[in-house]
Amino acid sequence: MFKQNRLHPVSIIYVILKRLREFIFPFIGIIVLGGKPTEWGLYTILGASFLLLIILISGFLSWNFFTFYVMGNELRIEYGVFIKKKRYIPFERIQSIDFTEGIFHRPFSLVKVKIETAGGAEAEGELTAISKKVAQELKRYIIQKKNEQIETDEIIEEVEPAQQEIYRISSKKLVVLASTSGGVGVIISAIFAFISQFDDLIPYKEIYKHVQQVITSGVALVSIVVFVLFVLLWVLSWFITILKYANFTLSKTKDDLIITRGLIEKKQITIPLKRIQAIKITEAMLRQPFQLVSVSVISAGGSFDDIEASDVVAVPLLKKKELPLLLKEMVPEYEWNEELHSPPKRSIWRYIIKNSWIALPVIIAMIYFFHEWGALSLLLLLVLPLWGYWNYRSAGYRISGKQLTLSFRQFNKTTFLMRRNRIQALYYTEGWWQRKGELASVQGVVLSGAGGATGVVTDLTKEDVEKVYEWYSLS
């Protein structure tokens, strides 16, 4: 059915962009260290031009030598310019086939196809640009061959898994989601990560002197600048979230959950039901007062570089009271119940101390560097104990039949729903200070990506942790 094919020429653009990302820091280094453009030497310009030419040629050659085809019950991919590599993927090992429709794909009705296999730590195969029609035919063909239900192309066209739409995000929910996403922190982290690449080039001492001068010249000015920057980052975060989660839908077939989302880059993710390891309920700090949650699916697969493949947002925004019905439709073997066994009252002080001790070095550093204004950091002695108490109120566990529920808070409140047969390891830990108070901690680990996803509740009674351990030992 599928003869030997090349990718669409658009894939050349993706290869070139990938190569440019790899060389972006050397390019910036050349610009920074090379001085002004008028001072650049001939060799510097020629070197940069030659490097750019190599990238363009490698993009074309990578496309020219990349082919894929179906042979028997295998998808075969052959690639490599100087060293020919062959990758054969048996249909029975394929667990999911995901589509991504990027900005360069849409004008030509193309998609990127990502193929994951059982036990794979990363995608087994990736077709960066093929026609949408061919991608859908390939997916149907593989599914039908796996189930040994077809013999001819005509049957392929007739058989289509029935999809039941479970969730669709509304415009109102999308706006609320973007407004409470907390993406500002992610953007700030990304900025610092980018800046850290140039530690040797940035004059930190000079910057620190200027910052001190600005702070001493006027707190009002600093406050206005910080506020404006925060608003700009919030607006940027808002637009990023809108672009990512627009047109979000969750559908279910007999064997899979299918997620589609995206405005500019349209993405389709397929999660086999049999690969689901746990359900994660997240209550973001800004959403918790409004009883809003998000639901994620922890699945076996993905890699350290592709966390999204193993921790997938299945429902980005939902009223908490709607959770039981959603789970019943999505994964009926899981249930939601807010009645948890909480840590004992004698562990309150442990939660407060654990979350407050970090205030001391921070306060000392702030007062040392910023003097009188640094004394404002003393407010941490009020805020962090309250934060510790909030963490205590969020912690708890529940055993319900073959399901273990673990609830805890780091920044957001997180609740893991774990089936006993999916738990890879259960840890019972008891520290020296815990022993004195007859306390212990429980930690459950499920398979996720190349590592694992973990739920942990600290400072429960020793009796409660032993009860959880005995429940797990019955499996």
N, C-alpha and C positions, 0 to 999 in steps of 0.2 A: 504493500500500500504506500509506503513512504520510501521513495528512492533517495539516493545520496543527494543531499542538498547543502548549499551554503546558507549562511545567515544573510539577512538583508544588509545592503551596504551601510545603512544607518549605524550598524554595530561598530563600524570604523570610528565613528564619533565617540562612542562610549569607551573604546580602547584608548583613544587619544586623550580623552578627559581623565581616564584612570592613570595613564602615564604622567600627565601633567600634574595630577595631585601628588604623585610620588616625587616629582622633581620641584614642587613649588617652593620648598624651603631652600634648596640650593639656588634657585633663581633669585629668591629674595635676598639670600646671602650675597650673591654677586652684585645685586643692586645696592645693598647697604654698604658693603665693603669696597665697592668699586668707585665710591664717591659720586660726584655729580655726573650727569650724562655727558657733559662736555669734556670730562676728565677721563672717560672710559678709554682704555687702550684698544687698539685694533684687535688684539688677540682675545680680549674679553668679549667683544661683540661677535667675532667670528666663532668663538667657543659656544656662546649662547645660541647663535644661529644654527651651528652644526648639531647641537643637542636637540633643538626644536625639529630640525630636518629628520634626525634619527627617530624621534617620536612619531612623526607623521608617516615615515616609511614603515616602522614597526606596526603601526595601526593597520595599514593596508595589508601587510604580509600576514598578520594574525588573522584578519578576515579571510584572506585568500586561501589559507591552509586549514581553515576550520570547516569541517563537514559533519553532518549528522544523518543517520538513517536508521530504519528498523530492519532487523534481520531475525526472523523467527520470533521468539519471545524476548528479544533484547532490544534496547535502545543503544545504539553505538555512536560514540562521539570520537572523532579523530581530529587532532590539532597539533600545533608545533611547527615552527619555521625551520630550525636546524635539526632538532631532535623530534621525530614523529612520535606522538603519544596517542594511545588508544584507550578509551574507557568504555567498557561494556556494562550496561546496567540491566540485569534481568528484571522483567516486569514484576515478578513476585516479591522483589525486595523494595519496590517503590511504595512509599507510604503516603506521600503527598506531592501534588503538582500545583504550584502557585503561579499566578500571572501578575505582572506589574506593567502598567501602561503609563510610561513617562511622557514628558513634554515632547521628546523627539519621536516617540512612537505614534502618537495620535494622528498626525497628518497623513500617515501612511497605513493606518489600521494595523499597527504592529503591537506586539507585547513581548516582554521578557519572561521566559519560562524558567522556573527554579524547581529542581527535582530533588526531593529528599528521600533517603532510603532508611530502612530499619537499622537502628544502631549507629547511624552515621553521625559523626560529630560536626559535620558541615554539609552543605549542599553537595550531592553527588554529581550533579550536572547542572549547567546553566546555559541557556540559549538566549543571548542578549537581545536579539531582534529577529523575530519570525512573524509571519502574518497571523492575525488573530484567528482566521479560519483554520489554518494549518494547526495552530496550537490547540484549538478546541477539538479538532478531529484526532490529533495525537493523544490528547487526554482521554477522550472517549474510547479510543482504540485500546489504550493500555488498560483502562478500567475493565472493559469488556473481556479482553484477553485474560486478565487476572482471574476473572470470575468464570472463564470458559463458557461464556454465554453466546458467543457469536462465531460465525464462520465467514460471513460476507460483509462487504461494505454497506449493503442495503440495510442490514439489521442494525448496523451501527447508527444509521441515521434515525431509525425508528425508536431505539431504546435510549431513553434519557431519564436519569434519576430524578424523581419527583422532589421538588424543593418546597419546604414549608418555611415561610418567612416568620421569624420569631421576634425580631426587633428592627426598627428603623428609626434613626435619630431625626427628630423634628428640628425646624429652624430655631425654635425657642430654646430647646435643649442644647443645640449646638452653640448658641450664644452664651448660655450659662456655663457650658463646659469650657469654652475658651476664656471666659472672664474669671474662672476659678481654677485654672489649670496649674498655677504655680510654676509655669515654665520660665519665669524670670531667673530662678536659681539655676536652671539648666543652661540658659544662655550665658549667665555670668561665669559658670564653670567652664563652658566652651571657650569663652574669651580668655580666661586665665590659662587654660590648657594651650591655647594658641600662643599667648605671650611667653609661656615657659619655654617654647622652642628657641627663643632668642635671649636666653639668660645672659650670655656672654656679650651681647651687643647693647643691652639696655643699661643706661647709667642710673642705677637705682639710688645712689647717694644724692645725685643732683635732683632727682625726682622727689626724694624724701625732703630735701631742703625746701623745695618749692611748695610742697604740701604743707609743711610746717608754717611757712610764711602766709599761705592762704588762710590756714586755720586761725592764726593769731590776728589776721587782719579783719576778720569778721565771720562770726558763726552764722549770721543770717545768710550771707552769700553762699557759704558752704552748704547750708541746709537747702537753699533754693536749687543749687547745682545738683545735689544728690537727689532731690525730689524730681527734678526734670529728667535726669538720667533714668530714674526708676520708672517714671511714666512712659518714657520712650521704649525701654526694655519690655514693659508690660504690653504696650501696643504691638511690638514686634512679636512677642510670645502669643498674643491674641490671634494675629494673622496666621502664624505658623500652625496653631491648633485648628483654626478654621480650614486651612488648606489640607491638613492631614485627615481630619475626621468628617469632612463634608461628604454627603451621600453615603453615610455609614449604614450598612445593613448586615444583619446576622440571619442566615438561613440554615436549615438542617435537612439533610437527606437521610437515608437509612443508615449510612455508615460514616457520614462526615458532618462537620460544622463548616460552613462556608462564610467567610467574612469579606466584604468588599467595602472599600473606603477610598477617599481622596478626591480632590478637585482638579489639581493640575496633574499630579501623578496618581492614576487610578490603580489600586492594588487589590488583588484577590488572593486570599489566604485560605487554604483548605487544611482542616485539622481532623484527621481520622479519630473517631470516637474512642477506638480501642487504644489510642496513644495518650489519652488524657490521664494525667497522674494526680491532679488536684485542682480545686477551684479556689481562686484567691479573691476575696472581697476587700476592696480598699475604700476607706472613708477619709478623704482628704480633709485637712484641718479647716479649710474655708467652706467645705460642703457639709461637714458633719452637723452644724446647727440647723441645716435645712433638710436633714435626713436623706441626703443624696449619696449614692455609692457608685463605684465602678466594679465590673466583674471581669476577671482575667482567667484564662485557661492555661494551666501549667501542663505542657506536653513533653513527651520524650522526643528529643531531636534538637537541632540547632547547634550552636557552637558558642565559644566565649566571645567571638567577634560578632555574632549575630544573636544577641539575647532575645530579640523580638520573635525569633522563630520558635522559642521554647516558652516564652511568657507573653501570651498574646491577649490584648484587650478585646474581649468578646462583646462587652456592653460598656461603652464609655461613660454613660450617665443614666441613672435609674433611681426612682424613689425606693427607699428601703422596704417599704410595705409591699412592693411589687416583686421582691426577690423570690419568695416561695413559688409563685406562679411561673416566673421566668425559669427557675431551676427545674421545675417539673417538666417544662416544655423542652428545655435545652439538654439537661443531664438528669433524668428522673431518679437516678440512684443516689444523688446528693440531696441533702435537705438543709434548710436554714432555720435556726432557732437561736434567739438571742439570750435565752436563759443559760448562763454559764456558771461554772464553779469558779469563784474569784479567789485570789490569794488571801490569806488570813490578814486580819488587821495588824498583827505584829510585824508584818513585812512592809508596812507603809513607810517606816523610817528608812528601810533599805532602799526603796525606790527613790525617796527624796534625796538621800545622800549620794546614791549612784549618779543622779542627774544634776547634782549641785556642785560637786567637788571641783569640776572644771572651771567654775567661776573664779576661784582663787588665783590661779596663774594669769587668767585673762584680766582680772581687775588690777593685779600688780603691774602687768605689762602696759595696760592703758594709762594708769596713773603715771608710770615712769616716762612714757613717750609723750603724753598729752596733758600732763599736769592737772590743772583744775578741771578741765573739760573731761579728762579721763575718769574723774570721780563719778561721772554719770553711770559708769559701768557698775557701780554699787547696786544699781537697780536689779542686776542679775541675781543678787542674793534674795530678792523677792520673787522674781519671775521663775527661776529654775526650780525652787522647791515646789511651786505650784505646778510646774511642768512634770515633775516627778510624781506628784499626787495624781495628775491626770493619767500618766502612764499606768499607775497602779489601778485606777478605775477602768482602764481599757483592757487589762489582762484577765485571762480566764481560759478554761477548757471545758469541753463537753464530750461525753461518750454517748453515742446514740446508735445502737446496733453495731454495724460494721464501719461506722464513720467516727473519726476523731476530729474535733474542732479545736483549733488553737488560735487564740486572739491575743494580740500584743500591739504595742505602739513604739515606733521609733520616731518618725516625724508625723506620718499619717497612721491611722489605726488600720491594722491589717488582720484579716481573719482567714485562716487556711482551713479548707474542708478537705480532709484526707480519708480515703478508703483504706482499710487495714491491709488489703492485698497489694496496695500501691506504695505503701511506706517501705522505703529501702532500708532505713535504719532509724531506731528510736534510742535516744540517749537520755540516761538518768544521771544527772550531775549533782554533786553535793559538796560545796566548799566548806572551808573550816568555819567561817562565820555563820554559814547557813546551818551547820551541824548544831551550833549552840542554840539556835531558835527552832530546831526541828523542821527546817525548811529544805527544799530541793528544787531543781529546775528540770523541765522536760523539753526535749528538742526532737522534732520529727523531720525527716529528710525524705523527699521524693525525687525521683529521677527527673532531671531537667537539663537539656543541652549536654555539654561536655562535663558538667558538674552536677549540682543538685539544688533544689529549692528548699529552703529551711523555714520552719515555723518554730518559735521557741517562746515558752512562758517561764519566767523566772520567779523564784521565791514562793512557790506553792507549798502547801503542807506536805511533809514527807509521805503521809498517808495517801494523799491525792496522787502524787507521782507514782507511788507503788501500784495504785489502782490502775493507772494508765499502762504501766509496764506489764502488769498481769493480763490486761485486756489484749495487748499486742502479742504476748507470748502464746495466746490461744490459737494464733494463726498457723 
